[in-house]
């Protein structure tokens, strides 16, 4: 017997909230509630934490109020069911949408986080998401002042829990990786930041993976943080010889990307007598050139690291405030088995197949996932204006 097909409009009402609560991305919840009246009433609307002022302490001495700024990386696809694969404008586009405390929205480059300047003029104030397929890829967070200036001294922030249904400020933990490698956290009402580890000040990256916060140090030891804020070792040391470790989730698996520089990073203050709360960026490390990458995946059965030499169709993106992976097939002119990154020379790409690094000039004539607005999106935006 064939499977019985049930019209979505005939689904039992008691199933709707069960289905709705499984959605973890905000855009998916919005689309779910836009189906019809009964679907909309089955689950509550979302309230963004990022629009609420967070009276958290932060490592500066200015005394100004800080707010949490959220950015979401989306993949937009054209509505055409049969796009022409031979054209660069027929496939997906990545964009980073930053939502500030004032409710303003900016479109950013998902890798460099720079403001995208080449947009239709004037850009419509309202975009109908039903005109496109919109997939949430990743999220990033920053502390910023009311003046829209970012709070210095922090490499990366993650929120926990990071589900779309976490709308309570009081239940939110913020983990931060400071520039000098310290790992700390704070919760609503705390007057001071608390270090997760009082002994290891060499952490390189943090990520929320499968409902837990994971961190990796410069030796490649991956640990997760339990409910008592204790670090539980997840992996043995990688013992890689690289200078900076990145955590990337791809297809449900956790990878460590080991980045090699042409010289050692300077992680500590130039003056040891500087007050620990003075996070003047001029006192920080220099920014060396990237020269190589190695990718590793943990064999959990044998408890050892395995070097990955072929990512297949996957593309790893090491952004300034978050890392993620995408499928090369979803983007015209994009090759798989490579790593995109930024350093002081701009945007670069590392090809695992031949262990080669290319810079912007190597692919400036290609259509690319980080470049200007695709023609299909631009035309749709203009046609949706009133």
Secondary structure, DSSP 4 states (H G I P E B T S, - for coil): -PPPP--GGGS-HHHHHHHHTT--SHHHHHHHHTS-HHHHHHSPPP--GGGSB-----S-SS---EEEEEEEEEEEE-S-TT--TTSTTSS-EEEEEEE-TTS-EEEE-TTT-PBP----SSPPS---GGGSEEEEEEEEEEEEETTSPBPSSEEEEEEES-STT---GGG-EEEEEETTS-EEEEETT-SS-EES-SS---EEEEEEETTEEEEEETT--EEEE-TTS-EEE-S-------SEEEEEEETTEEEEEEEEESS----S-SSTTS-TT---GGGS-----EEEEEEEEEETTTTEEEEE---TTEEEEE-SS-EEEEEGGGSTT--SSEEEEEETTEEEEEETTTTEEEEGGGSTTS--TTSSPPHHHHHHHHHT--
